[in-house]
Amino acid sequence: MTTRRFRAYVLDELSKHGVQPTSSTRPELVHEFVRDLYRYELRRLRDRLVRGEIPKAGYFERVVALRRRYPLVSLTPHEWLE
């Protein structure tokens, strides 16, 4: 069994999404999960725009705010490890 050490800031960011990988968790698996979660929230935001629940004028700012909640998506899984 391979043991991995996730960087402290990565663990902090993951915990914001309720994710707590162990030393045996593959970083690729966690990265896929977080990426899928980000995509889900992005689609949900777009659907709210289409339904008229949020104004188009503030949509861009909401997308940027959502992106800032997922900084780990821009890193490769190997960058998550020490």
C-alpha positions as a Markdown table, in Angstrom:
| # | Residue | x | y | z |
|---|---|---|---|---|
| 1 | Met | 0.0 | 0.0 | 0.0 |
| 2 | Thr | 1.3 | 3.4 | -1.0 |
| 3 | Thr | 1.2 | 6.2 | 1.6 |
| 4 | Arg | 0.8 | 9.8 | 0.5 |
| 5 | Arg | 1.1 | 13.0 | 2.4 |
| 6 | Phe | -1.2 | 15.7 | 1.2 |
| 7 | Arg | -0.1 | 19.3 | 1.7 |
| 8 | Ala | -1.6 | 21.1 | 4.7 |
| 9 | Tyr | -3.3 | 23.8 | 2.6 |
| 10 | Val | -4.7 | 21.2 | 0.3 |
| 11 | Leu | -6.3 | 19.4 | 3.3 |
| 12 | Asp | -7.7 | 22.7 | 4.5 |
| 13 | Glu | -9.3 | 23.4 | 1.2 |
| 14 | Leu | -10.6 | 19.9 | 0.9 |
| 15 | Ser | -12.2 | 20.1 | 4.3 |
| 16 | Lys | -14.2 | 23.1 | 3.2 |
| 17 | His | -16.0 | 20.7 | 0.8 |
| 18 | Gly | -16.3 | 17.9 | 3.3 |
| 19 | Val | -13.5 | 15.8 | 1.9 |
| 20 | Gln | -11.0 | 14.1 | 4.2 |
| 21 | Pro | -8.6 | 11.9 | 2.2 |
| 22 | Thr | -6.4 | 9.4 | 4.0 |
| 23 | Ser | -2.8 | 8.6 | 3.3 |
| 24 | Ser | -3.9 | 5.7 | 1.1 |
| 25 | Thr | -6.3 | 7.9 | -1.0 |
| 26 | Arg | -5.2 | 8.5 | -4.6 |
| 27 | Pro | -4.9 | 12.3 | -5.2 |
| 28 | Glu | -6.4 | 11.7 | -8.7 |
| 29 | Leu | -9.6 | 10.3 | -7.2 |
| 30 | Val | -10.0 | 13.3 | -4.9 |
| 31 | His | -9.2 | 15.7 | -7.7 |
| 32 | Glu | -11.9 | 14.2 | -9.9 |
| 33 | Phe | -14.4 | 14.5 | -7.1 |
| 34 | Val | -13.6 | 18.1 | -6.4 |
| 35 | Arg | -13.6 | 18.9 | -10.1 |
| 36 | Asp | -17.0 | 17.2 | -10.5 |
| 37 | Leu | -18.4 | 19.1 | -7.5 |
| 38 | Tyr | -17.2 | 22.4 | -9.0 |
| 39 | Arg | -18.8 | 21.6 | -12.4 |
| 40 | Tyr | -22.0 | 20.6 | -10.6 |
| 41 | Glu | -22.1 | 24.0 | -8.8 |
| 42 | Leu | -21.3 | 25.8 | -12.0 |
| 43 | Arg | -24.1 | 24.1 | -13.9 |
| 44 | Arg | -26.5 | 24.8 | -11.0 |
| 45 | Leu | -25.5 | 28.5 | -11.2 |
| 46 | Arg | -26.1 | 28.6 | -14.9 |
| 47 | Asp | -29.5 | 26.8 | -14.5 |
| 48 | Arg | -30.5 | 29.5 | -12.0 |
| 49 | Leu | -29.6 | 32.2 | -14.5 |
| 50 | Val | -31.6 | 30.5 | -17.3 |
| 51 | Arg | -34.6 | 30.2 | -15.0 |
| 52 | Gly | -34.4 | 33.9 | -14.2 |
| 53 | Glu | -33.6 | 33.3 | -10.5 |
| 54 | Ile | -30.5 | 35.5 | -10.7 |
| 55 | Pro | -29.9 | 38.6 | -12.8 |
| 56 | Lys | -27.6 | 38.4 | -15.8 |
| 57 | Ala | -25.8 | 41.5 | -14.6 |
| 58 | Gly | -24.2 | 39.8 | -11.6 |
| 59 | Tyr | -23.7 | 36.4 | -13.2 |
| 60 | Phe | -20.0 | 36.9 | -14.0 |
| 61 | Glu | -19.2 | 37.9 | -10.5 |
| 62 | Arg | -21.0 | 34.8 | -9.1 |
| 63 | Val | -18.9 | 32.6 | -11.4 |
| 64 | Val | -15.7 | 34.2 | -10.3 |
| 65 | Ala | -16.7 | 33.9 | -6.6 |
| 66 | Leu | -17.5 | 30.2 | -7.2 |
| 67 | Arg | -14.1 | 29.7 | -8.9 |
| 68 | Arg | -12.4 | 31.2 | -5.9 |
| 69 | Arg | -14.0 | 28.6 | -3.7 |
| 70 | Tyr | -12.3 | 25.8 | -5.8 |
| 71 | Pro | -8.6 | 26.8 | -6.1 |
| 72 | Leu | -7.5 | 23.2 | -6.1 |
| 73 | Val | -9.1 | 22.5 | -9.4 |
| 74 | Ser | -6.3 | 24.5 | -11.1 |
| 75 | Leu | -3.6 | 22.3 | -9.6 |
| 76 | Thr | -2.6 | 18.9 | -10.8 |
| 77 | Pro | -3.2 | 16.0 | -8.4 |
| 78 | His | 0.6 | 15.6 | -7.9 |
| 79 | Glu | 0.9 | 19.2 | -6.8 |
| 80 | Trp | -1.4 | 18.3 | -3.9 |
| 81 | Leu | 1.2 | 16.1 | -2.3 |
| 82 | Glu | 4.3 | 16.9 | -0.3 |
